Amino acid sequence: MPQNDTVISPKLWYREVCDKAGFVADAAQTAAIEELETLWQQLVEFKSKRDRFLGRSLLSPHVPHGLYIWGGVGRGKTFLMDGFYHCLPYRRKRRIHFHNFMAEVHHEMKRLSHAPDPLMALADNIAHATRLLCLDELHVDDIADAMILGRLLSALFKRGVVLLTTSNYPPDGLYPNGLQRQNFLPAIELLKQELKVLHFDGNKDYRMLQMVRDPVFMASDDADRRMESLFKRLTAGLQTHEGFVEAGSVRISVLHAARDIVWFDFKELCGGNHDQSDYLAIAHRYPTVFLSGVPRMTPDNAACSRRFTWLIDVLYDNHVKLVASFAVLPENLYEAGCQSSESRRISSRLTEMQTHRYLGLPHHSCGVTLTEERI
């Protein structure tokens, strides 16, 4: 991603990162970049005019309309949105996953419960801190969110907040068959009125195409090198760091982490004092998990074996893509007598997690607060 002190347009950024990573731009991404370039230019011009007009006044320029980008899983929507976010020379900007955003909304409304209208007070606070709001993976499946979202979006638009959002669904496909959906229809119309809707057509899942080039489970001397190569391809253009992630009140060390990919060492993840809730937080936050150094499961490491069983169950249930290095082939993972009641099921799941069908499944995520920090 561009450095914070470097001003570069989305079109130039996309050209450079595609050349560097060896990508081949497709028509849908090229069309999206053109729209993002236009929005970027409008926002840069808007900021320049606001500075000249000395802030809020009758001469204040018109606030640009945002974008609603929707399409299939793995098409590169989030990748392009992240590039746009880092290119825009604004300080008042925020990028957050939609479910985590709604979790914050509910939390802040409780904190502001003393206000005459907590939702409007929250809208004031957001608008004060944020000109551009990037919401990733907009998907409404909760009646409480549906009832709140329409009023909140209307208030944010009136306060001059510019919205850029990605979704797997068109606006008319949001909250399908939801309880009291008729009350959410005005919010859908508001999105279509205030945002330019852009469809990512085509059916290529670029994330899956990268993963199927290499085996996702490796039991060889050069496994670490091959995992490093795959990790770099999957995180091309994303900022990565070492440090830890937080799942609730628990800190878990990581070898590397990007926005939606994390890499753990087996001893840290399965050898520590972790339980299913920690693994569930990780599974909800990260569509792809790398895991190094999975040993053979024996009676001597029974506690680690039990946690590994929990981990695989949680990752499998949430359609998380797992890339891992093993001491032995996965089919030989369990020594006779070790976790005998679980070994067949886990081995079966590990086999399925390597298939094209599994790798093509959409990731299950929900509003779990899981933040990343540097050491």
N, C-alpha and C positions, 0 to 999 in steps of 0.2 A: 504494500500500500504506500501511497505518497507520504512523505514526512510531513509533520504538522506545519513546518515553516516553509513548505514548498507549495506554490500555487500552480496547479496543473489542471487542465480541463478533463472531464470524463473521457472524451473522445481520444485525447492524447494518452491518457493513462491506459485505456483499454488497448490501444495500439501497441504501447510499450510492453505491457504485461503479457499480451498474447505472443509477441515475438520472443520475449524472454522465456516463457513457459512452453513454447512450442504449440500453443493452441491454434485451432482453425476457427475463426469467427463464422457463425452461421447467420442466416438472414434475420432470424428473430432477435438475436442478441444485437446485431447491427442496428436494427430498427429501434430497439430499446435504448441503445447508446445515443442515438440521434435525439430521442425525446429527453433523455437525461441531460444531454448537452444543452438543449434549449432551456430546460428548467434551471440548470447551473448558471447559464448566462443571465437569465431573468433575476435570479437571486443575487448574483454579483452586482448587477445593475441596480437592483432595488436597494441593496446595502449602500452603494455609492450615493444614490439619491437621498436616502435617509440621512446620511452623514452631512450632505450639503444643506438639507432642510433643517438641520439641528434638531432631529428627533421628531416627536409627535407634533404635528401641526396640520392646519387645513390644507397645506400643500403636500402632505405626506403622499408618497406614490402608492399606486395600487399594489396590493400584495399578490404575488404570483399564485396561480392554482397549482396544486400538487399532482401526484401521479398514483394510480392504482395499477400495479403490475401483477397479472395473474397468469398461471400456466401450470404445467405438470411438474412433478417432483424431479429435482436434479437438473433443471433446465438452465440454472445459473442466475436466477432472480436475485437471490441473496448476495451472490458474488458481485453483481453489478451495483446493487444498492449500497453495499459496503464501500465499493470503489468511489461511488458518487459522494458518500458521506465524508470520506477522508479527503476528497478533492475540494470540497466546499470550504472556503476560508471564513467560516463562521465559528464563533465561540459558543453562541447560544444554539446549540444543536444537541440532539439526543438520539441514540440508536438503541432499540431494545426489542426483545421478542414480545409479541403481542400478549401471550399468556402471562409473562412476568409483568408487563405493563398493567394488565388488569388486576393482578395480585397487588401491585402498588396502589392502584386506584382504590380498591376496597380497604386497604390498610390506611391510606390517607383520609378517606371519608370517615373512618372511625375516629381518627385523630382530630378531625375538624368537626366533630359532631356537635360542638357548642355553637357553630356558626348557623345563622338563619337558614342558609342553603349550602350544606357541605359540598355539594357537587360544583356549584358556581364558585365557591371559595377555592376549590381545587383547580378549577379551570383558570382562575386568576393566577394561582401560583405557577402552574405549568406555563402559561403564556408569558409570565414575567421572566422565566428562566430559559424558555425555549422558543426559537423562531422556526427551526426545522425539526420535525418529529418523524423519525423513521421507525415504522412498526413492521417487524418481520413476521410473516406467517399469520396473517389475520385469519382467524377461524373462530366463529362464534358458535359455541355448543352449550352454553349455560344461560338459563333464563335471567339470572341476575345480571350477567354481563350484557345481555341483549337489551334489558330495560335501561341500563345505565348508559350504554354506548351512544345511543342516538342523541341524548341531551348533552353529553360531554363533547361529542364531535361538533355539534352545532355551536356550543359555547366557544370551543377552541377556534373554529373557523372565524367566528365573529371577532375574536380577539387577535386575529392575524397570524395564527399558527399555520405553517405550511406542512402538509402531511405527504409523506412518501411511504407507501405500504406495498408489501408483497403478499400474495395469497395463492393457494392452490385452486381457489374458486372465484368465479366472476361475482360481482356484487349481488346479482340476482340469485346466486347459488348459496349465499351465506345463510346460516341458521335454517337449513331445510327441514321442514316438518317439525320445527321447534314449537314448544308450548307457547301459545299466544303469539305466534309469529306475526300476525297482522299488526301487532304493536311495534314490530321491528321494521316494518316496511318503510316508514318515513326515514329511518336511518339509512336504508339502502338507497332510497332516492336522493338523500343528501350526499352520499358518497359519489353517486353518478353525476350530480350537479356540480360538486365542488372539485372533483378530481378528474383528470383525464384517464380513462380506462384503456390500458394497453394489454393485449393478449399475447402471451408467449406461445405461439403455436409450435407444432412439431412434437415428436415423442421421444427424442433422445434424452436419456438420463446420463449426463456427463459424469456425475459422481460414480455411477455404477460402471460406466465404460472404463474409467480409470482403474477401478478395483478389479475388474475381471481380466485385466492384462496380466496380473500376477496372482499366484495362489494367496489367499488371505490367511491361511495357516501354514506355517513354515517350520520345518524341523531339519535344519541344515547348518553348516558352519558359517555360511554367509547370510543367515537370517536377519541379523541386525542391520547389515548393509542394505539388504533388499527392503526391509521395513522403512529404513531411513529414506530410501529412494521413493517409495510409495507415499510416505508422509509428505515429502516435499512436493510431489505432484498434486496431492489432494489439497494442500494448503497454499498453492501458488497464488500470490497476491494478498494473502492474509498475514497479519502480524502474528508471530509465534513467540512464546516465551517459556522459560522454565519457572518453577516455583511450586505453587499449590493451588488447589481449588477448595472451596468450602461447601460442605453438604450439611446444612443446618449449623450446628455448633462444632462440627468436626472438620479439621483441616487434613487434607490428603495430598501428599507430595506427588508431583507429576514430573515426568522427564521432559515433556513438551506439551504445550497447549496452544490451540488457536481458537477462533471464535466458536467453532462447532465440532472440533476434533480434539481429543485428549489422549495422551500416551502415558500409561502407568507401568511401573515395574510390578511383577507378580508379588514379590515379597512385601511391598508397600500396600498393595490393594487387598491381597488375600492373607497376608501374614500379620496384619495389624488387627486392632480391636474394632472391626467394622461389622455391620449387620445389614439386613436387607434394605432398611430405610436409606442407608448411605448409597447402596448400589442403585436404588430406585431413583434417588436424586440425580445421580450421574446419568442413568439411562434416559431420564426425561430431558436432561439438558443437552446431551451430546448424541447426535445421530451416529457418530463413528468413534469407536474406542480402540486404541492400540494397547496391547498387553505383552510385555517382554518377559521371557524366562519362565514359562510355565513348566514346572517339573513333573516327573511322573508321580502319580498319586499313590502313596503307600500308607500302611498303618502308622509309620513314623511321622507323617505330616498330616494326620487325620483332621486337625483343626483347620489347616489351610485348605484341605480337600473339601471340607464342609462349606467353607466360605466360597470356594470356587464354584461349588454346586449352586449356591444362592446367586452368585454373580451371573452365571450362564442362564439360569432360569429368568432372572430379571431382564437381562439383555435380550434374550429370545422373545419374551412376552412383549417387549416394547420395540421389536424390529430394529434393534441397534446393530449396525455392521461392526463386526469384530475382526481385527487383524492381530494375529498373535504368533509368537515364536514358542515352540514346544521342544522339550528335551527329547521326546519320542514322538512318533506319529500319533495323531489324535486317537486313532482306533486302538492304539496300545497304551493309552494314557493311564488306565487304572490297573494296578497290580491286583492279582487275585485276592479276594477277601477285603479289599479296600472300598468302602462305600458301595458294597455289592448291591444294595437295594436301589441305589441311585445311578450307578455307573452306566447301565444300559440306556437309561433315559437321557443322561447328559451326553453320552457318546452319539446317540441318535440326533440330538439337537445340534451338536457340533457338526455333524455331517450335513444336516439341512442348512446350517448357517453359511456353508460354502457354496450353495447352489445359486444359480442365476435367479431363480424364482424368489428366494429369500432376499437376495441383495436388491431386488427390485421393489420390495415392499416399502410402503411409506412409513416413516418413523413415527412412533407414538410419543407425543410430548404433552406436558401440561404445565400449569403455573407453579413450578417449583423454583424458589429463589436459590440460585447457585451462582456465586460470584467468583471471578478470577482475580487474583492479585499477584503482583511481582514479589519476589523475595525482598 
